[in-house]
Amino acid sequence: MPEATDSYRVVRNAEEQYSILAAGVPLPKGWTAAGFAGDRAACLAHVDATWTDLRPLSLRRSAS
């Protein structure tokens, strides 16, 4: 069973889609740190406030 963690970080991919990842877990290929870390609730709140348009970047670009 995975160990519970209180520390997370926000990550983002090339399509500007966001997620959270437990601190200390290596970044999956294609994801970068988005510059925010904290507990799970704080990270999810940051994602909610930052990721306001859920369409992938490529779709947003083609629509404009």
Phi and psi restraints in degrees (value plus and minus 20) as a CYANA .aco file:
   2 PRO   PHI     -82.2   -42.2
   2 PRO   PSI     127.4   167.4
   3 GLU   PHI     -94.0   -54.0
   3 GLU   PSI     115.8   155.8
   4 ALA   PHI     -89.0   -49.0
   4 ALA   PSI     126.9   166.9
   5 THR   PHI    -153.6  -113.6
   5 THR   PSI     129.7   169.7
   6 ASP   PHI    -127.2   -87.2
   6 ASP   PSI     -21.1    18.9
   7 SER   PHI    -140.8  -100.8
   7 SER   PSI     106.1   146.1
   8 TYR   PHI    -151.9  -111.9
   8 TYR   PSI     148.3   188.3
   9 ARG   PHI    -157.4  -117.4
   9 ARG   PSI     133.9   173.9
  10 VAL   PHI    -109.7   -69.7
  10 VAL   PSI     116.0   156.0
  11 VAL   PHI    -146.2  -106.2
  11 VAL   PSI     137.8   177.8
  12 ARG   PHI    -161.4  -121.4
  12 ARG   PSI     125.2   165.2
  13 ASN   PHI    -123.7   -83.7
  13 ASN   PSI    -198.4  -158.4
  14 ALA   PHI     -85.4   -45.4
  14 ALA   PSI     -41.1    -1.1
  15 GLU   PHI    -109.3   -69.3
  15 GLU   PSI     -10.1    29.9
  16 GLU   PHI      38.7    78.7
  16 GLU   PSI      18.0    58.0
  17 GLN   PHI    -117.2   -77.2
  17 GLN   PSI     119.7   159.7
  18 TYR   PHI    -129.4   -89.4
  18 TYR   PSI     135.0   175.0
  19 SER   PHI    -175.7  -135.7
  19 SER   PSI     156.3   196.3
  20 ILE   PHI    -139.8   -99.8
  20 ILE   PSI     133.4   173.4
  21 LEU   PHI    -159.9  -119.9
  21 LEU   PSI     116.8   156.8
  22 ALA   PHI     -78.9   -38.9
  22 ALA   PSI     118.6   158.6
  23 ALA   PHI     -78.9   -38.9
  23 ALA   PSI     120.8   160.8
  24 GLY   PHI      70.7   110.7
  24 GLY   PSI     -33.3     6.7
  25 VAL   PHI    -103.2   -63.2
  25 VAL   PSI     110.7   150.7
  26 PRO   PHI     -79.8   -39.8
  26 PRO   PSI     125.0   165.0
  27 LEU   PHI     -85.7   -45.7
  27 LEU   PSI     112.0   152.0
  28 PRO   PHI     -86.5   -46.5
  28 PRO   PSI     135.1   175.1
  29 LYS   PHI     -76.3   -36.3
  29 LYS   PSI     113.6   153.6
  30 GLY   PHI      71.2   111.2
  30 GLY   PSI     -21.5    18.5
  31 TRP   PHI    -136.3   -96.3
  31 TRP   PSI     127.2   167.2
  32 THR   PHI    -150.2  -110.2
  32 THR   PSI     136.5   176.5
  33 ALA   PHI     -87.5   -47.5
  33 ALA   PSI     116.5   156.5
  34 ALA   PHI    -115.4   -75.4
  34 ALA   PSI     -17.0    23.0
  35 GLY   PHI      67.6   107.6
  35 GLY   PSI      -2.1    37.9
  36 PHE   PHI    -154.8  -114.8
  36 PHE   PSI     115.9   155.9
  37 ALA   PHI    -161.6  -121.6
  37 ALA   PSI     135.4   175.4
  38 GLY   PHI     148.5   188.5
  38 GLY   PSI    -181.1  -141.1
  39 ASP   PHI     -95.9   -55.9
  39 ASP   PSI     152.5   192.5
  40 ARG   PHI     -78.2   -38.2
  40 ARG   PSI     -65.7   -25.7
  41 ALA   PHI     -83.2   -43.2
  41 ALA   PSI     -61.9   -21.9
  42 ALA   PHI     -85.8   -45.8
  42 ALA   PSI     -60.9   -20.9
  43 CYS   PHI     -86.0   -46.0
  43 CYS   PSI     -62.6   -22.6
  44 LEU   PHI     -85.1   -45.1
  44 LEU   PSI     -57.5   -17.5
  45 ALA   PHI     -84.3   -44.3
  45 ALA   PSI     -59.8   -19.8
  46 HIS   PHI     -84.3   -44.3
  46 HIS   PSI     -64.2   -24.2
  47 VAL   PHI     -80.3   -40.3
  47 VAL   PSI     -65.0   -25.0
  48 ASP   PHI     -80.9   -40.9
  48 ASP   PSI     -60.0   -20.0
  49 ALA   PHI     -96.6   -56.6
  49 ALA   PSI     -49.8    -9.8
  50 THR   PHI    -109.8   -69.8
  50 THR   PSI     -62.2   -22.2
  51 TRP   PHI    -113.1   -73.1
  51 TRP   PSI      56.9    96.9
  52 THR   PHI    -108.2   -68.2
  52 THR   PSI     -42.8    -2.8
  53 ASP   PHI    -135.2   -95.2
  53 ASP   PSI      87.3   127.3
  54 LEU   PHI     -97.6   -57.6
  54 LEU   PSI     -24.1    15.9
  55 ARG   PHI     -90.5   -50.5
  55 ARG   PSI     122.1   162.1
  56 PRO   PHI     -79.5   -39.5
  56 PRO   PSI     132.7   172.7
  57 LEU   PHI     -73.9   -33.9
  57 LEU   PSI     -62.6   -22.6
  58 SER   PHI     -81.8   -41.8
  58 SER   PSI     -57.0   -17.0
  59 LEU   PHI     -91.5   -51.5
  59 LEU   PSI     -60.3   -20.3
  60 ARG   PHI     -82.0   -42.0
  60 ARG   PSI     -61.8   -21.8
  61 ARG   PHI     -85.5   -45.5
  61 ARG   PSI     -60.2   -20.2
  62 SER   PHI     -92.3   -52.3
  62 SER   PSI     -42.1    -2.1
  63 ALA   PHI    -104.1   -64.1
  63 ALA   PSI     -34.3     5.7
